[in-house]
């Protein structure tokens, strides 16, 4: 693997990852919990309306998954630009 020591490329890759994660965060927290709650409430999950579930429990599961995804992808970006810790 060839390493790239490009600071602008590293920053661009980091911002792209953060942008994707923030969009998902927004869609899950504000979108599923508030904006699309009425539509999602027509679907039941464990006896509860899906919009309610996302607003109270589902969003936390997604946020935890986003933390692990971010850590994995940042590790890959760090290795790609040779700024990783050994």
Secondary structure, DSSP 8 states (H G I E B T S, - for coil): ------HHHHHHHHHHHHHHHHHHHHIIIIIIIIITHHHHTTSEETTEEHHHHIIIIIHHHHHHHHHHHHHHHHHHHHHHTT----
